[in-house]
Amino acid sequence: MNNTLIHLSSSPYSSLACKEGLDLALVLATFEQTVDICVSDAALSLLYIDQNPDKIHGKHLYKLLDGLEFYDIENIYIEQASELASETSIWSGTKALNTQDWHTLFSQYQHVFRF
Amino acid sequence: MHYALLITGSPYQTKACHSALQFLTTALTNKEHILEGVFFYEDAVLICNALPQPPRDEIDLRKEWKALAKTHHIPLYLCIAASVRRGIIDEPESQRYELSQHSLSEGFQLEGLGTFVELMNSTSKIIQFR
């Protein structure tokens, strides 16, 4: 059994990378692989509540977040040091890690894929 | 060691496909390690489009990949969802979407992400080029 970390770092609004990273996470979970997600850099904008993208902005990825638990994807990490960690206007399902734990995170998985 | 490659970087915007090709050209000389397959995802699937014609004095990356795969019997998979949305379509998909053309280069095969999961489970390392 593999454990995999999907690292989202691309903006959900500038390319398909974030969406296709989430797609891979969902497929892995469907195949009963253990999957965690971590979010950094421009991908953090995925977490803002009250997003209202039009069709031209792409799929409403924020809506996917609440569904992750149904795929048994329960660990969505962000770094505590990121400005967003103290925001109340972000999705409530994230776990904020201190800098040391954040750095350790990447060595705890058999596979780490970045999107 | 059994390993596989995941390539996600566009052949036009990044050097992911170039670097992966260079990596394999060297890595395959080492018979201790066994490559189980290469999986193209995201914009990397664009390399499998049969139609682009690079200038004659530039590398034809698709042909290079095909040649390497043929020599070493490497399966080259690409994600079907990522491909179809980018216009990389094989004959069965072309029929399914009622199109009159198909664009997938020979030597590559469309597969679901489930095939990538199988690669993950049958190897000890996946190397991503992005």
gemmi code that builds the backbone of each chain (N, CA, C; Angstrom):
import gemmi

chains = {
    "A": [
        ("MET", (0.852, -1.212, 0.000), (0.000, 0.000, 0.000), (0.880, 1.252, 0.000)),
        ("ASN", (0.592, 2.132, -0.934), (1.353, 3.372, -1.043), (0.745, 4.469, -0.191)),
        ("ASN", (1.563, 5.345, 0.333), (1.015, 6.598, 0.830), (1.591, 7.728, -0.015)),
        ("THR", (0.715, 8.617, -0.389), (1.070, 9.624, -1.386), (0.693, 11.009, -0.886)),
        ("LEU", (1.560, 11.952, -1.155), (1.268, 13.352, -0.862), (1.111, 14.089, -2.191)),
        ("ILE", (-0.026, 14.720, -2.363), (-0.235, 15.572, -3.531), (0.021, 17.010, -3.088)),
        ("HIS", (1.034, 17.614, -3.645), (1.416, 18.978, -3.273), (0.879, 19.943, -4.336)),
        ("LEU", (-0.095, 20.740, -3.943), (-0.663, 21.727, -4.866), (0.043, 23.059, -4.637)),
        ("SER", (0.661, 23.590, -5.687), (1.338, 24.885, -5.542), (0.980, 25.857, -6.663)),
        ("SER", (0.222, 25.392, -7.645), (-0.146, 26.263, -8.771), (-1.511, 26.887, -8.530)),
        ("SER", (-1.688, 28.084, -9.020), (-2.975, 28.758, -8.853), (-4.090, 27.977, -9.551)),
        ("PRO", (-5.235, 27.840, -8.895), (-6.360, 27.157, -9.561), (-6.910, 27.960, -10.730)),
        ("TYR", (-6.496, 29.223, -10.836), (-7.045, 30.082, -11.889), (-6.073, 30.342, -13.043)),
        ("SER", (-4.840, 29.832, -12.929), (-3.898, 30.133, -14.009), (-3.569, 28.919, -14.878)),
        ("SER", (-3.941, 27.732, -14.430), (-3.685, 26.541, -15.248), (-4.576, 25.406, -14.741)),
        ("LEU", (-4.465, 24.272, -15.411), (-5.247, 23.100, -14.999), (-4.520, 22.274, -13.939)),
        ("ALA", (-3.317, 22.705, -13.559), (-2.474, 21.875, -12.686), (-3.186, 21.516, -11.380)),
        ("CYS", (-3.793, 22.510, -10.756), (-4.459, 22.276, -9.473), (-5.604, 21.257, -9.646)),
        ("LYS", (-6.375, 21.465, -10.692), (-7.503, 20.562, -10.938), (-7.017, 19.145, -11.207)),
        ("GLU", (-5.975, 19.036, -12.028), (-5.508, 17.700, -12.383), (-4.781, 17.037, -11.211)),
        ("GLY", (-4.212, 17.841, -10.336), (-3.642, 17.290, -9.098), (-4.742, 16.736, -8.203)),
        ("LEU", (-5.813, 17.484, -8.094), (-6.946, 16.993, -7.290), (-7.577, 15.759, -7.928)),
        ("ASP", (-7.664, 15.759, -9.249), (-8.194, 14.578, -9.956), (-7.379, 13.334, -9.597)),
        ("LEU", (-6.044, 13.498, -9.606), (-5.194, 12.352, -9.282), (-5.422, 11.913, -7.836)),
        ("ALA", (-5.560, 12.892, -6.939), (-5.814, 12.550, -5.530), (-7.104, 11.730, -5.406)),
        ("LEU", (-8.141, 12.138, -6.114), (-9.419, 11.428, -6.019), (-9.315, 10.012, -6.605)),
        ("VAL", (-8.591, 9.895, -7.707), (-8.440, 8.559, -8.310), (-7.641, 7.644, -7.374)),
        ("LEU", (-6.565, 8.178, -6.810), (-5.771, 7.372, -5.871), (-6.643, 6.900, -4.711)),
        ("ALA", (-7.450, 7.814, -4.185), (-8.319, 7.460, -3.063), (-9.349, 6.422, -3.490)),
        ("THR", (-9.854, 6.554, -4.709), (-10.818, 5.581, -5.221), (-10.202, 4.187, -5.278)),
        ("PHE", (-8.908, 4.148, -5.567), (-8.198, 2.866, -5.610), (-7.644, 2.489, -4.231)),
        ("GLU", (-8.217, 3.110, -3.204), (-7.909, 2.788, -1.803), (-6.444, 3.000, -1.442)),
        ("GLN", (-5.817, 3.974, -2.080), (-4.473, 4.378, -1.699), (-4.601, 5.496, -0.650)),
        ("THR", (-3.660, 5.553, 0.247), (-3.674, 6.612, 1.250), (-3.148, 7.903, 0.627)),
        ("VAL", (-3.953, 8.947, 0.679), (-3.579, 10.215, 0.047), (-3.760, 11.381, 1.017)),
        ("ASP", (-2.737, 12.187, 1.148), (-2.849, 13.465, 1.833), (-2.554, 14.562, 0.813)),
        ("ILE", (-2.994, 15.761, 1.154), (-2.782, 16.897, 0.243), (-2.108, 18.008, 1.034)),
        ("CYS", (-1.175, 18.689, 0.422), (-0.679, 19.920, 1.041), (-0.765, 21.041, 0.021)),
        ("VAL", (-1.017, 22.240, 0.529), (-1.298, 23.383, -0.344), (-0.327, 24.510, -0.006)),
        ("SER", (0.311, 25.060, -1.033), (1.240, 26.161, -0.790), (1.193, 27.135, -1.957)),
        ("ASP", (1.901, 28.226, -1.797), (2.086, 29.217, -2.861), (0.738, 29.649, -3.466)),
        ("ALA", (0.716, 29.767, -4.788), (-0.482, 30.306, -5.450), (-1.697, 29.394, -5.286)),
        ("ALA", (-1.460, 28.122, -5.006), (-2.594, 27.194, -4.823), (-3.400, 27.519, -3.573)),
        ("LEU", (-2.820, 28.301, -2.664), (-3.556, 28.655, -1.444), (-4.858, 29.384, -1.763)),
        ("SER", (-4.898, 30.034, -2.909), (-6.138, 30.751, -3.256), (-7.310, 29.800, -3.455)),
        ("LEU", (-6.985, 28.533, -3.616), (-8.043, 27.515, -3.690), (-8.889, 27.502, -2.415)),
        ("LEU", (-8.301, 27.905, -1.304), (-8.938, 27.711, 0.007), (-9.879, 28.836, 0.418)),
        ("TYR", (-9.850, 29.947, -0.271), (-10.705, 31.077, 0.122), (-12.189, 30.727, -0.005)),
        ("ILE", (-12.927, 31.061, 1.042), (-14.378, 30.850, 0.952), (-14.973, 31.953, 0.072)),
        ("ASP", (-16.232, 31.798, -0.235), (-16.969, 32.797, -1.034), (-16.380, 33.019, -2.418)),
        ("GLN", (-15.789, 31.975, -2.988), (-15.346, 32.111, -4.378), (-16.551, 31.882, -5.271)),
        ("ASN", (-16.607, 32.618, -6.330), (-17.748, 32.469, -7.222), (-17.279, 32.508, -8.678)),
        ("PRO", (-16.490, 31.494, -9.067), (-15.933, 31.539, -10.423), (-16.990, 31.327, -11.507)),
        ("ASP", (-16.817, 32.038, -12.610), (-17.651, 31.806, -13.784), (-17.095, 30.607, -14.550)),
        ("LYS", (-17.837, 30.218, -15.576), (-17.380, 29.105, -16.407), (-15.996, 29.395, -16.996)),
        ("ILE", (-15.774, 30.645, -17.309), (-14.493, 31.002, -17.949), (-13.308, 30.810, -16.999)),
        ("HIS", (-13.575, 30.806, -15.700), (-12.497, 30.612, -14.720), (-12.188, 29.134, -14.475)),
        ("GLY", (-12.990, 28.283, -15.034), (-12.764, 26.848, -14.838), (-13.710, 26.285, -13.796)),
        ("LYS", (-13.491, 25.014, -13.470), (-14.367, 24.335, -12.519), (-14.270, 24.966, -11.130)),
        ("HIS", (-15.362, 24.924, -10.394), (-15.391, 25.488, -9.043), (-14.717, 24.486, -8.094)),
        ("LEU", (-13.391, 24.581, -7.997), (-12.638, 23.562, -7.254), (-12.881, 23.645, -5.753)),
        ("TYR", (-13.229, 24.835, -5.271), (-13.473, 24.984, -3.828), (-14.569, 24.004, -3.383)),
        ("LYS", (-15.554, 23.825, -4.252), (-16.676, 22.925, -3.909), (-16.208, 21.495, -3.691)),
        ("LEU", (-15.073, 21.158, -4.330), (-14.537, 19.793, -4.180), (-14.053, 19.523, -2.764)),
        ("LEU", (-13.623, 20.592, -2.087), (-12.944, 20.406, -0.802), (-13.824, 19.681, 0.219)),
        ("ASP", (-15.088, 20.088, 0.298), (-15.976, 19.447, 1.279), (-16.222, 17.971, 0.959)),
        ("GLY", (-16.003, 17.603, -0.303), (-16.233, 16.211, -0.688), (-15.043, 15.302, -0.432)),
        ("LEU", (-13.899, 15.885, -0.094), (-12.685, 15.065, 0.053), (-12.843, 13.998, 1.133)),
        ("GLU", (-13.561, 14.343, 2.205), (-13.681, 13.372, 3.305), (-14.432, 12.112, 2.868)),
        ("PHE", (-15.282, 12.255, 1.858), (-16.003, 11.063, 1.375), (-15.063, 10.116, 0.626)),
        ("TYR", (-13.918, 10.617, 0.239), (-12.883, 9.778, -0.384), (-11.827, 9.364, 0.650)),
        ("ASP", (-12.126, 9.631, 1.912), (-11.165, 9.356, 2.997), (-9.882, 10.168, 2.847)),
        ("ILE", (-9.981, 11.323, 2.225), (-8.836, 12.250, 2.195), (-9.085, 13.259, 3.312)),
        ("GLU", (-8.395, 13.054, 4.406), (-8.728, 13.835, 5.597), (-7.622, 14.798, 6.025)),
        ("ASN", (-6.446, 14.634, 5.458), (-5.338, 15.523, 5.840), (-5.020, 16.485, 4.707)),
        ("ILE", (-5.403, 17.728, 4.899), (-5.060, 18.784, 3.936), (-4.225, 19.810, 4.701)),
        ("TYR", (-2.933, 19.819, 4.396), (-1.999, 20.617, 5.192), (-1.681, 21.956, 4.534)),
        ("ILE", (-1.497, 22.949, 5.374), (-0.881, 24.203, 4.927), (0.220, 24.544, 5.929)),
        ("GLU", (1.088, 25.443, 5.551), (2.159, 25.830, 6.461), (1.675, 26.982, 7.340)),
        ("GLN", (1.918, 26.827, 8.638), (1.464, 27.833, 9.599), (2.031, 29.219, 9.269)),
        ("ALA", (3.241, 29.202, 8.735), (3.896, 30.476, 8.450), (3.252, 31.210, 7.276)),
        ("SER", (2.439, 30.498, 6.484), (1.810, 31.187, 5.361), (0.784, 32.176, 5.907)),
        ("GLU", (0.668, 33.300, 5.240), (-0.218, 34.357, 5.737), (-1.645, 33.861, 5.898)),
        ("LEU", (-2.011, 32.892, 5.088), (-3.397, 32.422, 5.107), (-3.759, 31.662, 6.381)),
        ("ALA", (-2.743, 31.072, 7.045), (-3.029, 30.166, 8.157), (-3.856, 30.830, 9.259)),
        ("SER", (-3.691, 32.136, 9.413), (-4.441, 32.810, 10.475), (-5.747, 33.418, 9.973)),
        ("GLU", (-6.002, 33.260, 8.701), (-7.225, 33.839, 8.126), (-8.453, 33.035, 8.553)),
        ("THR", (-9.537, 33.728, 8.776), (-10.781, 33.012, 9.081), (-11.591, 32.798, 7.808)),
        ("SER", (-11.142, 33.453, 6.745), (-11.933, 33.368, 5.517), (-11.460, 32.246, 4.615)),
        ("ILE", (-10.800, 31.235, 5.190), (-10.408, 30.092, 4.370), (-11.151, 28.844, 4.833)),
        ("TRP", (-11.146, 27.868, 3.972), (-11.818, 26.593, 4.239), (-11.331, 26.038, 5.573)),
        ("SER", (-12.253, 25.530, 6.376), (-11.919, 25.175, 7.760), (-11.284, 23.791, 7.906)),
        ("GLY", (-11.181, 23.050, 6.801), (-10.698, 21.669, 6.927), (-9.190, 21.503, 6.887)),
        ("THR", (-8.433, 22.593, 6.856), (-6.973, 22.455, 6.747), (-6.318, 22.241, 8.113)),
        ("LYS", (-5.146, 21.655, 8.083), (-4.335, 21.517, 9.293), (-3.057, 22.316, 9.067)),
        ("ALA", (-2.799, 23.278, 9.951), (-1.615, 24.130, 9.792), (-0.421, 23.491, 10.506)),
        ("LEU", (0.682, 23.365, 9.786), (1.895, 22.763, 10.357), (2.945, 23.840, 10.596)),
        ("ASN", (3.698, 23.700, 11.698), (4.808, 24.638, 11.873), (5.887, 24.323, 10.833)),
        ("THR", (6.830, 25.249, 10.718), (7.788, 25.152, 9.609), (8.559, 23.837, 9.626)),
        ("GLN", (8.930, 23.398, 10.810), (9.708, 22.151, 10.894), (8.864, 20.950, 10.431)),
        ("ASP", (7.624, 20.888, 10.931), (6.747, 19.776, 10.527), (6.426, 19.835, 9.035)),
        ("TRP", (6.302, 21.056, 8.546), (6.034, 21.230, 7.106), (7.180, 20.640, 6.289)),
        ("HIS", (8.402, 20.923, 6.708), (9.555, 20.409, 5.967), (9.678, 18.887, 6.115)),
        ("THR", (9.340, 18.396, 7.297), (9.416, 16.956, 7.534), (8.363, 16.212, 6.710)),
        ("LEU", (7.248, 16.890, 6.503), (6.102, 16.276, 5.813), (6.514, 15.568, 4.521)),
        ("PHE", (7.390, 16.237, 3.766), (7.706, 15.740, 2.426), (8.548, 14.460, 2.433)),
        ("SER", (9.116, 14.141, 3.584), (9.904, 12.907, 3.639), (9.119, 11.761, 4.261)),
        ("GLN", (7.838, 11.990, 4.526), (7.041, 10.965, 5.193), (6.219, 10.107, 4.230)),
        ("TYR", (6.378, 10.358, 2.959), (5.529, 9.665, 1.979), (6.379, 8.885, 0.999)),
        ("GLN", (5.802, 7.806, 0.515), (6.514, 7.035, -0.499), (6.553, 7.825, -1.816)),
        ("HIS", (5.444, 8.560, -2.088), (5.394, 9.354, -3.314), (4.948, 10.765, -2.990)),
        ("VAL", (5.602, 11.730, -3.589), (5.160, 13.128, -3.508), (5.062, 13.640, -4.953)),
        ("PHE", (3.865, 14.067, -5.337), (3.688, 14.624, -6.679), (3.263, 16.068, -6.558)),
        ("ARG", (3.883, 16.907, -7.368), (3.615, 18.345, -7.267), (2.863, 18.854, -8.498)),
        ("PHE", (1.858, 19.632, -8.226), (1.046, 20.206, -9.305), (0.901, 21.714, -9.111)),
    ],
    "B": [
        ("MET", (15.960, -2.289, -8.989), (14.806, -1.485, -8.619), (13.879, -1.320, -9.826)),
        ("HIS", (12.587, -1.483, -9.571), (11.606, -1.211, -10.618), (11.128, 0.226, -10.445)),
        ("TYR", (11.056, 0.956, -11.542), (10.653, 2.356, -11.440), (9.813, 2.756, -12.642)),
        ("ALA", (9.193, 3.928, -12.524), (8.397, 4.469, -13.629), (8.538, 5.987, -13.617)),
        ("LEU", (8.151, 6.597, -14.721), (8.239, 8.053, -14.822), (6.850, 8.662, -14.934)),
        ("LEU", (6.656, 9.779, -14.258), (5.454, 10.606, -14.441), (5.939, 11.926, -15.029)),
        ("ILE", (5.449, 12.245, -16.205), (5.854, 13.505, -16.842), (4.639, 14.415, -16.932)),
        ("THR", (4.769, 15.611, -16.374), (3.608, 16.510, -16.338), (3.868, 17.846, -17.047)),
        ("GLY", (5.113, 18.164, -17.312), (5.419, 19.472, -17.903), (5.168, 19.501, -19.403)),
        ("SER", (4.654, 20.625, -19.879), (4.381, 20.802, -21.305), (5.668, 20.682, -22.129)),
        ("PRO", (5.593, 20.032, -23.299), (6.789, 19.970, -24.153), (7.139, 21.321, -24.766)),
        ("TYR", (6.220, 22.276, -24.684), (6.464, 23.603, -25.279), (6.852, 24.656, -24.239)),
        ("GLN", (6.352, 24.520, -23.018), (6.597, 25.542, -21.989), (7.701, 25.138, -21.013)),
        ("THR", (8.056, 23.859, -20.998), (9.068, 23.376, -20.050), (10.022, 22.424, -20.773)),
        ("LYS", (11.023, 22.000, -20.067), (11.950, 20.999, -20.615), (11.708, 19.630, -19.979)),
        ("ALA", (10.532, 19.450, -19.382), (10.255, 18.194, -18.679), (10.408, 16.975, -19.592)),
        ("CYS", (9.806, 17.052, -20.779), (9.861, 15.900, -21.696), (11.280, 15.692, -22.214)),
        ("HIS", (12.008, 16.795, -22.409), (13.404, 16.694, -22.865), (14.276, 16.057, -21.771)),
        ("SER", (14.107, 16.576, -20.541), (14.941, 16.085, -19.430), (14.659, 14.614, -19.150)),
        ("ALA", (13.383, 14.240, -19.214), (13.017, 12.843, -18.957), (13.644, 11.931, -20.004)),
        ("LEU", (13.627, 12.395, -21.252), (14.223, 11.615, -22.346), (15.729, 11.447, -22.112)),
        ("GLN", (16.386, 12.531, -21.748), (17.827, 12.466, -21.474), (18.118, 11.537, -20.301)),
        ("PHE", (17.276, 11.674, -19.266), (17.443, 10.831, -18.080), (17.358, 9.356, -18.463)),
        ("LEU", (16.322, 9.012, -19.233), (16.122, 7.594, -19.577), (17.225, 7.076, -20.494)),
        ("THR", (17.663, 7.924, -21.410), (18.719, 7.500, -22.328), (19.928, 6.991, -21.535)),
        ("THR", (20.212, 7.657, -20.430), (21.315, 7.218, -19.575), (20.883, 6.083, -18.646)),
        ("ALA", (19.722, 6.259, -18.006), (19.290, 5.288, -16.992), (19.107, 3.892, -17.589)),
        ("LEU", (18.675, 3.835, -18.843), (18.402, 2.522, -19.440), (19.667, 1.737, -19.764)),
        ("THR", (20.814, 2.416, -19.676), (22.065, 1.677, -19.876), (22.397, 0.843, -18.632)),
        ("ASN", (21.742, 1.165, -17.518), (21.954, 0.407, -16.282), (20.899, -0.702, -16.193)),
        ("LYS", (21.331, -1.924, -16.384), (20.376, -3.038, -16.448), (19.913, -3.498, -15.067)),
        ("GLU", (20.481, -2.925, -14.025), (20.055, -3.306, -12.667), (18.653, -2.804, -12.366)),
        ("HIS", (18.299, -1.683, -12.991), (17.010, -1.061, -12.722), (16.065, -1.262, -13.898)),
        ("ILE", (14.816, -1.541, -13.582), (13.866, -1.874, -14.643), (12.775, -0.824, -14.730)),
        ("LEU", (12.671, -0.228, -15.911), (11.636, 0.775, -16.144), (10.333, 0.077, -16.518)),
        ("GLU", (9.281, 0.339, -15.762), (7.998, -0.335, -16.022), (7.116, 0.447, -16.988)),
        ("GLY", (7.364, 1.744, -17.114), (6.551, 2.523, -18.045), (6.686, 4.006, -17.794)),
        ("VAL", (6.172, 4.765, -18.754), (6.189, 6.230, -18.642), (4.748, 6.697, -18.764)),
        ("PHE", (4.341, 7.571, -17.840), (2.964, 8.065, -17.846), (2.986, 9.577, -18.055)),
        ("PHE", (2.330, 10.023, -19.128), (2.248, 11.457, -19.422), (0.925, 11.988, -18.887)),
        ("TYR", (1.012, 13.114, -18.173), (-0.186, 13.703, -17.557), (-0.091, 15.212, -17.720)),
        ("GLU", (-1.176, 15.901, -17.455), (-1.234, 17.366, -17.647), (-0.789, 17.716, -19.079)),
        ("ASP", (-0.106, 18.862, -19.234), (0.262, 19.310, -20.584), (1.295, 18.410, -21.255)),
        ("ALA", (1.911, 17.511, -20.518), (2.900, 16.612, -21.132), (2.258, 15.728, -22.197)),
        ("VAL", (0.940, 15.535, -22.124), (0.282, 14.684, -23.130), (0.390, 15.290, -24.529)),
        ("LEU", (0.675, 16.596, -24.594), (0.763, 17.252, -25.907), (1.873, 16.661, -26.771)),
        ("ILE", (2.803, 15.987, -26.148), (3.892, 15.373, -26.913), (3.387, 14.233, -27.802)),
        ("CYS", (2.211, 13.733, -27.490), (1.682, 12.565, -28.208), (0.790, 12.958, -29.384)),
        ("ASN", (0.703, 14.252, -29.660), (-0.054, 14.719, -30.817), (0.733, 14.396, -32.092)),
        ("ALA", (0.100, 13.684, -33.006), (0.799, 13.240, -34.221), (0.985, 14.374, -35.225)),
        ("LEU", (0.290, 15.485, -35.063), (0.238, 16.480, -36.133), (1.345, 17.549, -36.135)),
        ("PRO", (1.851, 18.011, -34.990), (2.841, 19.079, -35.038), (4.087, 18.704, -35.849)),
        ("GLN", (4.589, 19.655, -36.594), (5.781, 19.437, -37.421), (6.852, 20.432, -36.979)),
        ("PRO", (7.774, 20.022, -36.127), (8.828, 20.949, -35.707), (9.741, 21.279, -36.891)),
        ("PRO", (10.369, 22.462, -36.872), (11.319, 22.803, -37.941), (12.377, 21.708, -38.084)),
        ("ARG", (12.836, 21.501, -39.320), (13.711, 20.347, -39.586), (15.050, 20.414, -38.880)),
        ("ASP", (15.445, 21.634, -38.494), (16.743, 21.738, -37.809), (16.581, 21.695, -36.284)),
        ("GLU", (15.381, 21.304, -35.826), (15.166, 21.175, -34.383), (14.805, 19.738, -34.042)),
        ("ILE", (14.949, 19.398, -32.771), (14.648, 18.034, -32.343), (13.154, 17.746, -32.501)),
        ("ASP", (12.849, 16.547, -32.982), (11.452, 16.090, -33.020), (11.269, 15.184, -31.799)),
        ("LEU", (10.806, 15.795, -30.738), (10.775, 15.122, -29.447), (9.888, 13.870, -29.465)),
        ("ARG", (8.777, 13.977, -30.193), (7.861, 12.835, -30.245), (8.550, 11.628, -30.900)),
        ("LYS", (9.258, 11.906, -31.988), (9.958, 10.816, -32.684), (11.052, 10.221, -31.806)),
        ("GLU", (11.736, 11.089, -31.058), (12.801, 10.603, -30.166), (12.220, 9.671, -29.097)),
        ("TRP", (11.076, 10.085, -28.540), (10.430, 9.238, -27.527), (9.997, 7.898, -28.122)),
        ("LYS", (9.427, 7.991, -29.316), (8.962, 6.759, -29.968), (10.123, 5.805, -30.214)),
        ("ALA", (11.237, 6.370, -30.674), (12.403, 5.539, -30.988), (12.943, 4.883, -29.719)),
        ("LEU", (13.041, 5.677, -28.646), (13.559, 5.128, -27.389), (12.641, 4.012, -26.873)),
        ("ALA", (11.338, 4.279, -26.965), (10.364, 3.300, -26.470), (10.435, 2.008, -27.272)),
        ("LYS", (10.623, 2.157, -28.585), (10.678, 0.979, -29.454), (11.936, 0.164, -29.147)),
        ("THR", (13.039, 0.851, -29.009), (14.306, 0.162, -28.750), (14.265, -0.624, -27.445)),
        ("HIS", (13.678, 0.007, -26.420), (13.722, -0.598, -25.085), (12.387, -1.217, -24.660)),
        ("HIS", (11.439, -1.268, -25.570), (10.112, -1.855, -25.279), (9.466, -1.201, -24.055)),
        ("ILE", (9.406, 0.112, -24.090), (8.832, 0.854, -22.962), (7.387, 1.226, -23.298)),
        ("PRO", (6.433, 0.884, -22.448), (5.079, 1.370, -22.694), (4.964, 2.866, -22.382)),
        ("LEU", (4.399, 3.610, -23.326), (4.193, 5.049, -23.145), (2.697, 5.302, -22.987)),
        ("TYR", (2.284, 5.592, -21.770), (0.864, 5.818, -21.487), (0.591, 7.314, -21.377)),
        ("LEU", (-0.630, 7.708, -21.755), (-1.019, 9.069, -21.426), (-2.427, 9.075, -20.878)),
        ("CYS", (-2.650, 9.998, -19.974), (-3.948, 10.050, -19.287), (-5.038, 10.398, -20.301)),
        ("ILE", (-6.055, 9.568, -20.342), (-7.094, 9.748, -21.358), (-7.877, 11.041, -21.137)),
        ("ALA", (-8.180, 11.387, -19.886), (-8.970, 12.601, -19.623), (-8.158, 13.848, -19.979)),
        ("ALA", (-6.874, 13.844, -19.569), (-6.005, 14.993, -19.878), (-5.802, 15.121, -21.384)),
        ("SER", (-5.767, 13.981, -22.071), (-5.508, 13.988, -23.516), (-6.718, 14.458, -24.304)),
        ("VAL", (-7.868, 13.891, -23.983), (-9.063, 14.197, -24.765), (-9.394, 15.684, -24.659)),
        ("ARG", (-9.243, 16.245, -23.465), (-9.553, 17.674, -23.324), (-8.577, 18.555, -24.108)),
        ("ARG", (-7.384, 17.989, -24.449), (-6.388, 18.748, -25.217), (-6.348, 18.334, -26.690)),
        ("GLY", (-7.309, 17.549, -27.112), (-7.399, 17.193, -28.525), (-6.503, 16.056, -28.953)),
        ("ILE", (-5.968, 15.301, -27.991), (-5.181, 14.109, -28.337), (-6.140, 12.927, -28.269)),
        ("ILE", (-6.546, 12.469, -29.418), (-7.661, 11.526, -29.486), (-7.298, 10.345, -30.372)),
        ("ASP", (-7.542, 9.140, -29.867), (-7.264, 7.960, -30.703), (-8.525, 7.596, -31.481)),
        ("GLU", (-8.428, 6.539, -32.260), (-9.530, 6.217, -33.159), (-10.821, 5.868, -32.403)),
        ("PRO", (-10.749, 5.010, -31.374), (-11.996, 4.699, -30.645), (-12.635, 5.939, -30.003)),
        ("GLU", (-11.814, 6.823, -29.442), (-12.366, 8.047, -28.837), (-12.963, 8.952, -29.916)),
        ("SER", (-12.309, 8.977, -31.061), (-12.801, 9.781, -32.172), (-14.210, 9.327, -32.568)),
        ("GLN", (-14.378, 8.011, -32.603), (-15.703, 7.475, -32.940), (-16.709, 7.800, -31.840)),
        ("ARG", (-16.261, 7.684, -30.601), (-17.158, 7.934, -29.461), (-17.662, 9.382, -29.456)),
        ("TYR", (-16.775, 10.298, -29.837), (-17.163, 11.719, -29.870), (-17.689, 12.131, -31.250)),
        ("GLU", (-17.865, 11.158, -32.123), (-18.393, 11.382, -33.473), (-17.566, 12.427, -34.230)),
        ("LEU", (-16.253, 12.239, -34.161), (-15.350, 13.137, -34.884), (-14.868, 12.443, -36.155)),
        ("SER", (-14.372, 13.235, -37.082), (-13.894, 12.631, -38.319), (-12.374, 12.452, -38.319)),
        ("GLN", (-11.695, 12.930, -37.266), (-10.238, 12.797, -37.236), (-9.788, 12.184, -35.905)),
        ("HIS", (-8.572, 11.700, -35.906), (-7.929, 11.362, -34.641), (-6.490, 11.848, -34.705)),
        ("SER", (-5.865, 12.054, -33.559), (-4.594, 12.773, -33.547), (-3.506, 12.091, -32.715)),
        ("LEU", (-3.838, 10.953, -32.107), (-2.834, 10.291, -31.261), (-1.750, 9.652, -32.122)),
        ("SER", (-0.523, 9.959, -31.793), (0.607, 9.370, -32.506), (0.704, 7.882, -32.197)),
        ("GLU", (1.132, 7.094, -33.180), (1.347, 5.675, -32.879), (2.522, 5.555, -31.906)),
        ("GLY", (2.513, 4.499, -31.134), (3.573, 4.322, -30.137), (3.156, 4.767, -28.755)),
        ("PHE", (2.004, 5.468, -28.667), (1.502, 5.932, -27.374), (0.112, 5.334, -27.161)),
        ("GLN", (-0.276, 5.147, -25.913), (-1.619, 4.627, -25.672), (-2.357, 5.393, -24.575)),
        ("LEU", (-3.633, 5.651, -24.825), (-4.471, 6.344, -23.847), (-4.867, 5.370, -22.744)),
        ("GLU", (-4.708, 5.805, -21.506), (-5.072, 4.956, -20.360), (-5.676, 5.836, -19.272)),
        ("GLY", (-6.461, 5.245, -18.411), (-6.982, 5.985, -17.268), (-5.909, 6.155, -16.200)),
        ("LEU", (-6.213, 7.017, -15.239), (-5.265, 7.205, -14.136), (-5.087, 5.921, -13.321)),
        ("GLY", (-6.031, 5.000, -13.450), (-5.902, 3.712, -12.770), (-4.635, 2.983, -13.194)),
        ("THR", (-4.244, 3.163, -14.454), (-2.999, 2.554, -14.941), (-1.801, 3.149, -14.206)),
        ("PHE", (-1.897, 4.450, -13.922), (-0.805, 5.074, -13.166), (-0.750, 4.517, -11.743)),
        ("VAL", (-1.913, 4.288, -11.149), (-1.945, 3.702, -9.797), (-1.290, 2.317, -9.822)),
        ("GLU", (-1.578, 1.555, -10.889), (-0.943, 0.231, -11.023), (0.576, 0.362, -11.110)),
        ("LEU", (1.024, 1.372, -11.863), (2.476, 1.601, -11.963), (3.050, 1.926, -10.589)),
        ("MET", (2.329, 2.736, -9.827), (2.803, 3.081, -8.476), (2.932, 1.834, -7.612)),
        ("ASN", (1.971, 0.924, -7.773), (1.949, -0.261, -6.923), (2.909, -1.353, -7.381)),
        ("SER", (3.379, -1.250, -8.620), (4.270, -2.309, -9.113), (5.727, -1.846, -9.159)),
        ("THR", (5.989, -0.636, -8.659), (7.356, -0.117, -8.677), (7.728, 0.393, -7.288)),
        ("SER", (9.016, 0.599, -7.084), (9.402, 1.175, -5.796), (9.676, 2.665, -5.902)),
        ("LYS", (9.711, 3.183, -7.118), (9.939, 4.636, -7.249), (9.272, 5.177, -8.503)),
        ("ILE", (8.589, 6.323, -8.318), (8.076, 7.070, -9.473), (8.850, 8.385, -9.510)),
        ("ILE", (9.370, 8.727, -10.673), (10.129, 9.980, -10.799), (9.320, 10.948, -11.650)),
        ("GLN", (9.032, 12.108, -11.061), (8.216, 13.099, -11.777), (9.099, 14.139, -12.464)),
        ("PHE", (8.761, 14.456, -13.702), (9.392, 15.558, -14.436), (8.300, 16.574, -14.715)),
        ("ARG", (8.511, 17.834, -14.253), (7.454, 18.823, -14.394), (7.977, 20.168, -14.912)),
    ],
}
model = gemmi.Model(1)
for chain_id, residues in chains.items():
    chain = gemmi.Chain(chain_id)
    for i, (resn, *xyz) in enumerate(residues, 1):
        res = gemmi.Residue()
        res.name, res.seqid = resn, gemmi.SeqId(i, " ")
        for name, pos in zip(("N", "CA", "C"), xyz):
            atom = gemmi.Atom()
            atom.name, atom.element = name, gemmi.Element(name[0])
            atom.pos, atom.b_iso = gemmi.Position(*pos), 0.0
            res.add_atom(atom)
        chain.add_residue(res)
    model.add_chain(chain)
structure = gemmi.Structure()
structure.add_model(model)
structure.setup_entities()
